[in-house]
Amino acid sequence: MLHDALPLVTTLHIEKASQLRIGLVSNHLRDVSEVSIYNLFDVNRRKATIQVDEDLATKSVHFLSILPNLESVAFWGKYRSSLCSLNSLELYSYGDNPSINHLLDEILGAFDCGSLPLYKLMD
């Protein structure tokens, strides 16, 4: 199955940090171009806070950097009882969140050093 089916996979849906383990399987995921990472955060409007899954936040960028054909990534979480994109959050409304800031810093650093293959889109 590793040799036949996994090279055909082009989209990944990650729901928990344990699915971000890099190992033998990752060598066969060379054609993955889209990744959606769910359950990254949970917004508490009453307290004006964002609870972040630390494992997902810290492991995401390293995992994404091993996918040579990556074209798009979406980070998702919960806002009230519905699914919400990280892009649609008004982060300034929820104060300074070290976990989100760390994730964004890692993404920017990965772009700067070229370890995220998305930099190829800029050419």
N, C-alpha and C positions, 0 to 999 in steps of 0.2 A: 504494500500500500504506500509506503514512503516514496518509493521510486515511481509509481504510476499515478497516484491520485494527487499528492501534495504539489507537484509542479503545476497542476492545473488551477490551483487556488489563486484568485486574484484579489479577494476581499477578506479581511479579518474583522471579526467583532469580538472585542476583548471586554469581559465583564468583571474580572477580578485579577489581582496582581499575580496569582499563581499561573495564569495563562501567558505571562510575559517571560517565562523562563527561556533562556537561550540555550539551545542544545542541539542535538542531532536533527531535530525537526526543522530548525531554522535554516539549515543548509538547503532544504528542499523547498523553501518558500520564496524562491528567487523571483517569481512572477507576481508577487503581491504588490498591488499598486494603490490600494485603498485600505485604510485602517480606521475603525471607529472604536474609541475607548470609552466605555460606559462606567457609571457609578464613581466618577472621579470626585464629585462633590455633592453636597446636600445643603441647600440654602435654608436657613432658618430666618424667615422674614421678621418674626417678632423680636428676636434678639439681634437682628441685623448682623448675622455671622454666617460664615461658610465653613462647614465641616468638610475637610479634604481627606481622601484615602491616601495616606502617606506612602504606602507601598506602590500604588499605581503612579503617583506623582514622581517618585524617585526612580522607578524602573522603566518608565515609558520611553524616555529619550534614548536610552541605551538600546532598548529593543528595536525602536524605529530605525536606529542607525545601521542595523544589519540588513535592512531590506533595500537592495540596490535599485529597484524599480518603483520606489514609493513616489506617488504623485499627490496624494491627499490624506490628511489626518483630521479627524474630528474628535474633540473631547466633549463628553456628555455627562450630565449630572441631573440631580433632582431639584426642581423648584416647585414648591407646593407639592402637588401629587403628579406633576407631569415632567416629561423629559425636557431638558434645557441644554442648549449648546453653551460651551464656555464663551464663545464669541458673543452671544446675546446677553451675557450678564453685565450688569453695570457694576464692575468690580469696585469702583470708587465708593459706591454706596455701602460696601460691607467692610470698610476699614482696610487696614494693612494685613493681608493674610500671607504669612511667611511661606506656606506650602505652595500656594499658587504662584507667588513671586519666584520661588526657587524653580518651579517647573518652567516658567517663562524664561528665566535666566538660562536654564539648561538648554532650552530650545534655541535661544539666540546664540549661545555659545557653540552649539552643534552646527548651526548655520555658518557662523564665522570661521570655524576650523574645517568646514567641509565634510564633517562626518555624517550629516544628514544628506541623503541623496537629492533632496528637494532643491538644492542649490543649482542643479542642472537645468531647472526650469527658467532660470534667470538668463541663460545664454541665448 
